[in-house]
Amino acid sequence: MSRANLIRYQDTYAEQMAAYGLQRGIKGSEAQHISTHEYYRSLIAQGEDLQANITQLLEEQEKAREVIAEAEQAKKDLARIKAETKTEELKSSTLVACLSKNSATKTATTALNGLNSLLGGNKVSRLEKENTQLHREVEYLNDQIERLHTDMQKLKDNHARELNRTIEQHQQEVSNLKRILDKAYRWFPSFKRFLNMERECLEYGFNAEQTDKLLHGQAVNYSGLLHSNDYRRNALADNVTAQVIRNEKRDLFLHINETPIAQWFKQ
């Protein structure tokens, strides 16, 4: 069917449907529908981006677990050092008790306590500070992981909602188009005949330009292979004349050298 006829059909259909709120598309618009292949390829790309984010989150979570494990080991080391320090303090106290009978012993006791404080107390204090700092870092990482999990769940939920919305919109557009085509078939019976004949001509092997001429009733000289889906074979056409002819019922039939193409393939 020619472009002019298609435009005229769209204008006529829009005029008939104006009472129902349907508006005609913009003439000459270069807007194009996204193909099903491109639509699903876009969804796959979004899924890959989401998967990359999830992988990064899992890596950060694993690092946090390693830090937690190190902190737990530090706690164990601290407990061991505290136990060793108490043992040394007990030994020191026993020694002090034995030597506390004279002033020289008191001097030794003071020196020993100072040495014990210097060697044991400073180490314990340092480890306690390090352990406190590690716990703060672990708490911070746990909070960060929790936020990342929350963000990841939001991404999944948003992606699912967007996917469902897009699918519903696509299905609605397909449903609307099908409803419009059904009405066009009822109001313009020849429209469906022309669409079917266009499909047949292209399947036989005629290009778009030749098909357009055939649908306008023009004769087309053709040389090359023609393919029949019914007979599942190719036939060589050598300088034949192809033409679409209407019968009394205005049905369309493709002829080759004034012979219906089905009979031509049998020859």
Buried (B, 14 or more C-beta within 10 A) or exposed (E): BEEEBEEEBBEBBEEEBEEEEEEEEEEEEEEEEEEEEEBEEEBEEBEEEBEEBBEEBEEBBEEBEEBBEEBEEBBEEBEEBBEEBEEEBEEBBEBBEEBEEEEEBEEBBEEBBEEBEEEBEEBBEEBEEBBEEBBEBBEEBBEBBEEBEEEBEEBEEEBEEEEEEBEEEBEEEEEEEEEEEEEBBEEBEBBBBBBEBBEBBEEBBBEEEBBBBBBEEEEBEBEEEBEBEEEEEEBEBEEBEBBBEEEEEEEBBBBBEEEEBEEBBEE
